[in-house]
Amino acid sequence: MNESRYVYTVTELTRHIRIILEDCFPIIWVEGEISNLRKPISGHIYFTLKDENSAINAVIFRSEEMGINFELEDGQKVLCGGKITVYEKQGIYQLQVERIEPLGIGSLQLRLEQLKKKLKEEGLFDPQHKRPIPLFPRHIGIVTSPTGAAIRDILKVIKKKSYNVEVTINPVRVQGELASLEIARAIEEFNQMKDLDVLIVGRGGGSLEDLWAFNEEIVARAIYNSKIPVISAVGHEIDWTIADLVADVRAPTPSLAAEMVVGEKERFIERLSNNKIRLQRTMEHKLSSWRMELDNLITRLNIYKPTQLLEHYKENLKEISLKISTYLLHLLEINKEKISGLMSRLENLNPLTILKKGYSLTYKLPEHTIIREANILKKNDLIETKLFKGKVISRVEEVLENG
């Protein structure tokens, strides 16, 4: 075995492989599903891009991460653009991703859905946080472009529908890179004012990209934190943004937002006028009914003449009172005679009355029992004799049963 041969070191071989791979795949697009997503403190993003049969390691360096406008998650199907690189220390190749897009859905739409989910879970869309719009606002704040159709439509409605309403416009850009910051700042500036009753925040219609400033988290939180009720008026009736979901009220168009703010006064005046007419008719009907009832009462009074009836009842009452008095006096005399007879009988039955006539009562001592027969006594027994006045105590000398 004298033939000459070249022996590679591991480093040389790995470097050659890297050169070949990087030369063959300077720019490459690969689709697959994200798994094993990792975001260490270095700021780089590591994941595995896989399909049904194979997998490849992928990395997004921190410098490229800022260009991603949606949240990466395990299980997402994505399209990655970048180049193949070899990590020489471990001898593995990987896809260095410079651009990444979701498959099946646009990145903006995906970003919108992700932010909706996040804010909903935080409670920013809950109805319990919605506040009513003042019935008669005196000072209205408007956050929109000073040159767009939206502000013209809003001012036209306010001028037509309302009087003595103050309007303050905080002009902002409504699309572009800095639009969301200006909109959020304008809402915060209005909240520093003390006399504002309601805010209208919005713009005219457009594409998802045109309306994107109103889908930004900074705008959503500014609306949510506003102490002043906010009406969102973004786009046309079919357009819905996150600002619409967070605001206290969503108006399909800027014109309808203005109608909500000042048109209620016109509707209230109309309802007040209608209520006045209904009240007048009700009162007229009631008065007519009461007049008829009064006429009926007067007719009945004329028929029954209650004054004469009252005099008649008075005479009857006098007669009845006299009869009652006479009867009571007669009854009193009869009862007096009865009582006198009873008193006489009681007097006759009184033992003291009998004693008054010369009779006496004799008691055996010490039992103090009445003596009705002499045979209950014997010689030397003590007896007490009760007279009409006083009593006598004596001793028995002799008992005569038949005396």
VENSUL-V599053 format. One record per residue. N is the residue number from 0. RES is the residue in three letters. PHI is phi in whole degrees, -180 to 180 (999 if undefined). D_FIRST is the distance of its C-alpha to the first C-alpha in Angstrom with 1 decimal. Layout:
{{N;RES;PHI;D_FIRST} {N;RES;PHI;D_FIRST}}
//
This chain:
{{0;MET;999;0.0} {1;ASN;-97;3.8} {2;GLU;-63;5.7} {3;SER;-76;8.5} {4;ARG;-143;10.0} {5;TYR;-107;13.5} {6;VAL;-106;14.8} {7;TYR;-84;18.5} {8;THR;-80;21.0} {9;VAL;-59;23.5} {10;THR;-62;26.1} {11;GLU;-62;24.2} {12;LEU;-63;23.3} {13;THR;-62;26.9} {14;ARG;-66;28.3} {15;HIS;-63;26.4} {16;ILE;-60;27.7} {17;ARG;-60;31.1} {18;ILE;-63;31.1} {19;ILE;-64;30.2} {20;LEU;-65;32.8} {21;GLU;-69;35.5} {22;ASP;-72;35.0} {23;CYS;-75;35.1} {24;PHE;-127;38.1} {25;PRO;-65;40.3} {26;ILE;-134;43.5} {27;ILE;-145;43.6} {28;TRP;-115;46.4} {29;VAL;-133;45.8} {30;GLU;-108;48.5} {31;GLY;179;48.5} {32;GLU;-111;50.4} {33;ILE;-76;50.5} {34;SER;-147;49.8} {35;ASN;53;49.1} {36;LEU;-68;51.0} {37;ARG;-136;51.0} {38;LYS;-132;52.9} {39;PRO;-71;52.1} {40;ILE;-67;54.2} {41;SER;-65;51.7} {42;GLY;95;53.3} {43;HIS;-76;50.2} {44;ILE;-118;50.2} {45;TYR;-118;47.4} {46;PHE;-159;47.3} {47;THR;-108;45.3} {48;LEU;-102;45.7} {49;LYS;-136;45.4} {50;ASP;-128;46.3} {51;GLU;-68;46.4} {52;ASN;-118;42.7} {53;SER;-141;40.9} {54;ALA;-147;41.5} {55;ILE;-141;40.4} {56;ASN;-72;41.4} {57;ALA;-139;43.8} {58;VAL;-141;45.4} {59;ILE;-120;48.5} {60;PHE;-73;48.8} {61;ARG;-54;52.2} {62;SER;-65;52.7} {63;GLU;-93;52.6} {64;GLU;-63;54.6} {65;MET;-64;57.9} {66;GLY;-82;57.6} {67;ILE;-85;57.7} {68;ASN;-107;61.3} {69;PHE;-147;61.1} {70;GLU;-88;60.1} {71;LEU;-76;56.6} {72;GLU;-142;56.8} {73;ASP;-60;54.5} {74;GLY;95;54.8} {75;GLN;-72;55.5} {76;LYS;-95;54.0} {77;VAL;-135;53.0} {78;LEU;-115;51.3} {79;CYS;-109;49.0} {80;GLY;-113;48.1} {81;GLY;177;45.3} {82;LYS;-142;41.6} {83;ILE;-85;38.4} {84;THR;-128;37.1} {85;VAL;-116;34.3} {86;TYR;-88;35.3} {87;GLU;-64;32.2} {88;LYS;-62;33.2} {89;GLN;-112;32.9} {90;GLY;66;30.6} {91;ILE;-118;33.3} {92;TYR;-103;34.9} {93;GLN;-152;38.6} {94;LEU;-98;41.4} {95;GLN;-90;43.4} {96;VAL;-86;46.8} {97;GLU;-110;49.1} {98;ARG;-139;51.8} {99;ILE;-144;52.8} {100;GLU;-134;55.6} {101;PRO;-74;57.0} {102;LEU;-93;56.6} {103;GLY;85;59.8} {104;ILE;-151;62.1} {105;GLY;-67;62.5} {106;SER;-64;61.6} {107;LEU;-65;65.2} {108;GLN;-64;66.6} {109;LEU;-65;64.1} {110;ARG;-61;65.0} {111;LEU;-62;68.7} {112;GLU;-65;68.4} {113;GLN;-65;66.5} {114;LEU;-69;69.2} {115;LYS;-57;71.9} {116;LYS;-61;70.5} {117;LYS;-63;70.2} {118;LEU;-70;73.7} {119;LYS;-64;75.2} {120;GLU;-64;73.8} {121;GLU;-80;75.3} {122;GLY;93;78.7} {123;LEU;-70;79.2} {124;PHE;-99;80.4} {125;ASP;-62;82.8} {126;PRO;-60;86.3} {127;GLN;-66;87.9} {128;HIS;-91;86.9} {129;LYS;-76;88.6} {130;ARG;-112;91.8} {131;PRO;-72;94.8} {132;ILE;-82;95.5} {133;PRO;-56;98.9} {134;LEU;-68;101.8} {135;PHE;-128;103.3} {136;PRO;-68;100.7} {137;ARG;-102;102.2} {138;HIS;-139;99.1} {139;ILE;-114;95.9} {140;GLY;-103;92.5} {141;ILE;-126;90.2} {142;VAL;-112;86.4} {143;THR;-169;85.2} {144;SER;-74;84.5} {145;PRO;-74;87.7} {146;THR;-115;87.0} {147;GLY;-82;86.0} {148;ALA;-68;88.1} {149;ALA;-60;88.1} {150;ILE;-67;90.3} {151;ARG;-66;92.7} {152;ASP;-65;93.1} {153;ILE;-64;93.6} {154;LEU;-66;96.2} {155;LYS;-63;98.0} {156;VAL;-66;98.5} {157;ILE;-62;99.6} {158;LYS;-65;102.1} {159;LYS;-76;103.5} {160;LYS;-96;103.7} {161;SER;-135;104.6} {162;TYR;-123;106.9} {163;ASN;57;106.7} {164;VAL;-114;102.9} {165;GLU;-90;100.9} {166;VAL;-122;97.4} {167;THR;-122;94.6} {168;ILE;-106;91.4} {169;ASN;-107;88.2} {170;PRO;-71;86.1} {171;VAL;-143;82.4} {172;ARG;-80;79.5} {173;VAL;-110;78.9} {174;GLN;-155;75.4} {175;GLY;111;72.4} {176;GLU;-65;70.3} {177;LEU;-98;73.1} {178;ALA;-62;75.7} {179;SER;-62;75.2} {180;LEU;-64;75.6} {181;GLU;-67;78.8} {182;ILE;-64;80.2} {183;ALA;-62;79.6} {184;ARG;-65;81.1} {185;ALA;-65;84.1} {186;ILE;-63;84.8} {187;GLU;-65;84.5} {188;GLU;-66;86.9} {189;PHE;-64;89.5} {190;ASN;-71;89.3} {191;GLN;-84;90.5} {192;MET;-85;93.7} {193;LYS;-100;96.6} {194;ASP;-111;98.6} {195;LEU;-83;96.1} {196;ASP;-100;96.8} {197;VAL;-159;93.9} {198;LEU;-118;90.7} {199;ILE;-112;89.4} {200;VAL;-122;85.6} {201;GLY;177;84.1} {202;ARG;-166;83.4} {203;GLY;-78;83.5} {204;GLY;-73;81.1} {205;GLY;170;77.6} {206;SER;-78;74.1} {207;LEU;-58;72.1} {208;GLU;-66;70.6} {209;ASP;-64;74.1} {210;LEU;-90;75.5} {211;TRP;-61;72.5} {212;ALA;-57;74.3} {213;PHE;-87;76.6} {214;ASN;-106;73.7} {215;GLU;-79;72.4} {216;GLU;-63;72.6} {217;ILE;-64;74.5} {218;VAL;-71;77.3} {219;ALA;-58;77.5} {220;ARG;-72;78.0} {221;ALA;-65;80.5} {222;ILE;-66;82.6} {223;TYR;-63;82.3} {224;ASN;-85;83.3} {225;SER;-66;86.2} {226;LYS;-82;89.6} {227;ILE;-96;91.2} {228;PRO;-56;91.0} {229;VAL;-119;88.5} {230;ILE;-105;88.7} {231;SER;-92;85.4} {232;ALA;-133;85.9} {233;VAL;-112;82.5} {234;GLY;77;82.0} {235;HIS;-99;83.8} {236;GLU;-61;84.9} {237;ILE;-85;81.6} {238;ASP;-87;79.6} {239;TRP;-126;78.9} {240;THR;-124;77.2} {241;ILE;-64;76.5} {242;ALA;-59;79.5} {243;ASP;-63;81.7} {244;LEU;-73;80.5} {245;VAL;-87;81.2} {246;ALA;-61;84.5} {247;ASP;-67;87.9} {248;VAL;-140;88.7} {249;ARG;-108;86.7} {250;ALA;-103;88.5} {251;PRO;-60;87.1} {252;THR;-143;87.9} {253;PRO;-59;89.2} {254;SER;-62;92.6} {255;LEU;-69;92.9} {256;ALA;-63;91.9} {257;ALA;-63;94.9} {258;GLU;-61;97.0} {259;MET;-63;96.1} {260;VAL;-77;97.1} {261;VAL;-109;100.4} {262;GLY;-69;101.3} {263;GLU;-63;102.2} {264;LYS;-63;105.2} {265;GLU;-63;106.5} {266;ARG;-65;105.9} {267;PHE;-66;107.7} {268;ILE;-62;110.7} {269;GLU;-64;110.8} {270;ARG;-64;110.7} {271;LEU;-64;113.3} {272;SER;-64;115.6} {273;ASN;-64;115.1} {274;ASN;-65;115.8} {275;LYS;-64;119.0} {276;ILE;-63;120.2} {277;ARG;-63;119.5} {278;LEU;-66;121.3} {279;GLN;-61;124.3} {280;ARG;-65;124.5} {281;THR;-64;124.2} {282;MET;-66;126.9} {283;GLU;-62;129.2} {284;HIS;-65;128.8} {285;LYS;-64;129.4} {286;LEU;-61;132.5} {287;SER;-61;133.9} {288;SER;-64;133.3} {289;TRP;-66;134.9} {290;ARG;-61;137.9} {291;MET;-62;138.5} {292;GLU;-65;138.3} {293;LEU;-64;140.7} {294;ASP;-61;143.2} {295;ASN;-63;143.0} {296;LEU;-65;143.8} {297;ILE;-62;146.7} {298;THR;-61;148.1} {299;ARG;-65;147.9} {300;LEU;-64;149.6} {301;ASN;-65;152.4} {302;ILE;-75;152.8} {303;TYR;-89;152.7} {304;LYS;44;154.3} {305;PRO;-60;152.7} {306;THR;-66;155.2} {307;GLN;-65;158.1} {308;LEU;-61;156.1} {309;LEU;-63;155.5} {310;GLU;-63;159.2} {311;HIS;-63;160.0} {312;TYR;-67;157.5} {313;LYS;-63;159.0} {314;GLU;-62;162.5} {315;ASN;-62;161.2} {316;LEU;-66;159.5} {317;LYS;-62;162.7} {318;GLU;-62;164.6} {319;ILE;-65;162.0} {320;SER;-62;162.0} {321;LEU;-64;165.8} {322;LYS;-63;165.8} {323;ILE;-64;163.2} {324;SER;-62;165.2} {325;THR;-61;168.4} {326;TYR;-66;166.8} {327;LEU;-65;165.2} {328;LEU;-63;168.5} {329;HIS;-62;170.3} {330;LEU;-63;167.5} {331;LEU;-67;167.9} {332;GLU;-64;171.7} {333;ILE;-61;171.2} {334;ASN;-68;168.6} {335;LYS;-61;170.9} {336;GLU;-61;173.7} {337;LYS;-63;171.4} {338;ILE;-65;170.1} {339;SER;-63;173.7} {340;GLY;-65;174.7} {341;LEU;-65;171.7} {342;MET;-64;172.5} {343;SER;-64;176.0} {344;ARG;-65;174.8} {345;LEU;-62;172.4} {346;GLU;-64;175.2} {347;ASN;-68;177.4} {348;LEU;-84;174.5} {349;ASN;-72;173.9} {350;PRO;-56;175.0} {351;LEU;-64;176.3} {352;THR;-65;178.6} {353;ILE;-65;180.0} {354;LEU;-62;180.5} {355;LYS;-61;182.3} {356;LYS;-82;185.0} {357;GLY;114;185.7} {358;TYR;-82;183.2} {359;SER;-145;180.8} {360;LEU;-119;177.7} {361;THR;-117;177.6} {362;TYR;-119;174.4} {363;LYS;-85;174.0} {364;LEU;-105;172.5} {365;PRO;-91;170.0} {366;GLU;-65;168.2} {367;HIS;60;169.7} {368;THR;-103;170.2} {369;ILE;-67;172.9} {370;ILE;-94;176.0} {371;ARG;-104;177.1} {372;GLU;-132;179.0} {373;ALA;-71;181.1} {374;ASN;-70;179.9} {375;ILE;-85;176.6} {376;LEU;-105;178.5} {377;LYS;-143;180.3} {378;LYS;-59;182.6} {379;ASN;77;181.2} {380;ASP;-68;178.2} {381;LEU;-88;177.4} {382;ILE;-131;177.6} {383;GLU;-122;177.0} {384;THR;-112;179.1} {385;LYS;-98;177.7} {386;LEU;-103;180.4} {387;PHE;-58;180.2} {388;LYS;-129;180.1} {389;GLY;91;178.9} {390;LYS;-151;178.7} {391;VAL;-129;180.6} {392;ILE;-108;179.3} {393;SER;-143;181.8} {394;ARG;-114;182.0} {395;VAL;-75;183.3} {396;GLU;-95;186.7} {397;GLU;-158;187.2} {398;VAL;-111;185.4} {399;LEU;-115;187.5} {400;GLU;-75;185.5} {401;ASN;-115;188.4} {402;GLY;-78;190.2}}
//
